[in-house]
Every structure is written in C-alpha cells, then in structure tokens.
Amino acid sequence: MEKDIAQVLISQQQLQERIEALAREVMAEYGDKKPVFVGVLKGVVVFYTDFIRAFRAPCQMDFMWVSSYSGTQSTGKMLVRQDVTEDLKGRHVVILEDIFDTGNSLNFVYQHLLTKEPASIKICTLLDKPARRAPHVTLKADFVGFEVPDLFVVGYGLDYNEYYRNLPYVGVLKPEVYQ
C-alpha cells in the first residue's frame, strides 16, 4: 500500500495529538451534557474509536450509514442504510465525521438528525476540505482536526475503493492509482 502513497500528509503522531486536543475541546463544551456521538460510517471508525477513548466524560455512542451509490455509480439521492438507534429528542448530539468534503452527505445527516428533535447538534470532523464544498452546503464544522488541501487523501479510515483505510496516517494517493 505504501508504494501508492505520494506523501504522508498527517503522521500517526500528529493525528493522536490532535484527536486528544479535539476531545478536550468537545469536553469543555459538552462534558456535563452526556452527549450522543453519532459516527457516519464507514470512514469514521478509526477516528471515532480514538476520539471516544479520549473523551473523558459520560456519553453515548451511535452510528449512521448513508449512501448515494448503487454499485459504483452515484445516484445523486441519499439513502439511510442504517439509522441511529438512540432516542435523540432533547439530547445533545455531536456528529463525528472523517472528512468534510463536498458536504453533501454531512448536510443530509445533519438535516435527518434535526427531525429527531435534539437539544443541539454540533459537527466534529477530523479533516476539513473547504475547497471541495458544494455551493449549496452552508454547514460549518464546529470542531476541526485539520484543514487539508484539495488532494486525494486516504488512510486512517479514508479509502479509495474500500482500500487504504488501515494506513495509520493520512496520505496523499498517487494520481496514477485512481486515474
């Protein structure tokens, strides 16, 4: 896998240090509110695991899985493949996301969770790629690990065709791999 990586953008050590700091930031605001952390599958799993262990206050865990794909083609329509199982009415929700890219999926998740009448919803993303944001997406992340340039990144949960998720760092994929 490493031969397909043009450069390491964020090292394993940088990731761990920033996730610890992110957890402290979120704890400062939500530590006494018993938040529900909603992870957006699949890419968030690695970040989610490290974040939740660093969050040192009572909380609950939940997940959503959304997709706009049928096979390898995007349908343009979002589908909830797995919804949250917790009752979110009156609860404080923090969406954990691996990468805030175009924002289409995150916007869909945010709007979907609003229908469940939470007390609040905040967004915590490991990576923010504002250069790729869709014009209609007005959401902003409340907590950001790293802002990244418009490069094809993989590793630490991020994939290309379901591969590279298990790299312990965030790397830039060589263009010849995906072109």
Salt bridges, closest charged atoms under 4 A:
ASP4 OD1 - LYS3 NZ 3.31
GLU25 OE2 - ARG18 NH1 2.85
GLU29 OE2 - LYS122 NZ 2.78
ASP50 OD1 - ARG53 NH2 2.42
ASP83 OD1 - HIS112 NE2 3.01
ASP83 OD2 - LYS116 NZ 3.24
ASP101 OD2 - LYS129 NZ 3.84
ASP101 OD1 - ARG132 NE 2.93
GLU117 OE1 - LYS89 NZ 3.41
ASP128 OD1 - ARG133 NH2 2.50
ASP150 OD1 - ARG132 NE 3.98
ASP159 OD1 - ARG165 NH2 3.35
GLU162 OE1 - LYS42 NZ 3.40
GLU162 OE1 - ARG165 NH2 3.08
